[in-house]
């Protein structure tokens, strides 16, 4: 699917206030190190476009200031031609997903960019919070997030430990989490607790 991105790509899924729920970084390590050391993110015209738009654009079509010459410096690392895609589905948490794809030899075709857009949108939908968590499951996850032990949660809610175990088991299944702590962290990232 991502073969046309010959130099690499970066995809961030369900970015909330600051951090993505998941990221896929296949950009050259030397570029990532240079980008990080120079603190380019806040000055990167691609990132500025991503946070202000949805859809797709070629880097060469960006009409934003680049005072730190981020795109010029990217070329030194073989990132000559790029495309950015961004999606936002109007979710109440304000989470958006985006990707930037790069190659060294030519501009991306419209069809390739459309494939990237569809791929990022598919991943964005797949990482959407579940809508089938019950109020009782969310309540138990909130208490786990606060650091309460199983016995404490049961006591505070006035139910058996078995009932809490079942609620947490159901929540873990719905969130595809391995542990209750992971499920609580995911629910928090989704803005559910």
N, C-alpha and C positions, 0 to 999 in steps of 0.2 A: 504494500500500500504506500509506504513512504519512500520507496526506491528513488523517485525523482529528486528527492532532497539529497543530492550527492555529497554535500559537505556535512550536513547534519540538520538537526531541528531541535526546537525546545517547545514543549507543550506544558501548559499550566492549567490544571483542572479545578474548577470551583474555587477561584481565588476570592476570598472574603476581604476583610479589612486589610490584611497584609500578606497572608500566606496561602498558597494553594493547598487543597486537600491532597492533591497528588501532582507530581511533576515528572516529566520524561525529558531528560537532557541528553541529547546525542550531538551536542556541539563539540568542536575540538577543544580539548582541555586547555591548550595554550591560550585560546581566545577567552574561555571562561575565566581563567586566572587573570588575564589582562583586564577584562571587563570588570571583574570583582575588585581588583586592586585599585583601579581608577574610579571606582564608584560611578559607573556609567548609567546605572538603571534610571535614576531620576532625570538624566539628561538625554536619554536615548529617544530619538524621535519615533522609533518603532513602538516602544512601550507607551509613549504619550498617545500615539494614534490608537493603540489597542484599548487603552482605558477611556478613550473618548468616542469610540465608534464600535459598530458591529459590522460584520461583512468581511471583505478581504481587500487587500491592496498590495501592489508590488512596492518594494522599497524605492524603486526609481520614480514612483508616482507620488511619494510623500512630499508634501509642501509644508514642512514644519522646520523651524530653525534647528540647527545641529551645531551649537557653539563649541562643543567638545570634540567635534569631528568624529563621532562614534562610527558612522557608516564608512567614512574614509579609512579609519583605522581597522575596521572589520575586513576590508579588502586585503590588507597585509597578511591576514590569517586565512585567506582563501574564501572569505565570505563576500563574494562579489555581487551576486544576484539573490535577492530574497523576496519572500512574500510573507505577509502577516494576515492572520485570520482571527476574528474575535466573535464570540457569541455571548448573548445574555438573554435569558428566557423570561425576564421580568420577575424572577423569584424574589420573595420578600427579604431574603438574606443579602441581596445585592451581589450575589456571587456570579462571576463571569469566568469563562474559559477562553484560552487563546493559544495560538501556536505561531511560531515563526520558523520558516523553512528556508534553507540556503543552499546554494550551489555555486560553483566556480566558473562554469562554462557558458551559461546562457540564461536568459530570463525564463521564468516558468510560463508555461502556456496557460490559457484561460481554463482549459480542462483540468490541468494539474492543480491549479489553485482551487477550483471547484471541488476536486477530490479532497484536498486538505480541509476545506471548509466543512464538507460533509463528515469527514473523519472526526474533527474536533467537536462538532455538534453531537455526533453519536457518543463520544466519550463523555461529553458534558451531561447528556441525558442519563447515561449509565451511572454517573456519580451523583445523581440527584438524590436528595434525602428520601427515605421511604415515607409514604403517606399512610401506611397501615400500622404504625406504632400506636398502641393504646395509651390513654392518659396514665394508666397504672404503670405501664412499662416505662414511660417517660419519667414519671415520678421516681421510680426505683433507680433509673439511670442517673437522675439528678442527685440522688443521695449517695450513689457510688462515687460520683464526681466530687462530692464534698468530702469523700474519704471515709464514709461510714462503712462499717463491717456489716455482713449479712444479718447477724443477730440484732445489731442496732437498727438497721432498716426495718426489719420485721417488728421490733418493739415499737419504734416510732409510728409505724403505720397500723399497728394493732392487728397484724396478720401473722400467719405462721412463716417460719423460715422456708418451708417447702413452697409456699405461695410466692415468696420473693425469688427463690431459685427458678421457678417456672417463668415468672415475668422476665427475669434477666436472660434466661435461656431463649425465650421468644424474641426478645430484643436483639440478642446476639445473632440469631438466625436472620432476622429481618435486615439487620445492618451488615451482615456477612462479616462479623467480628469474631475473633478467636477468644477473647476474654471479656469480662464485664467492664474492666477498666478501658479496654479499647473501644467497646461499644459506647461507653459514656463519653469518651473523647470524641468519637465520631458524631454522636448526637449533639455535642457542644459545638463542633465545627459546623454542623448543619444549622445551628441556631435553634435546635429543638429544646435545649435546656440551657 
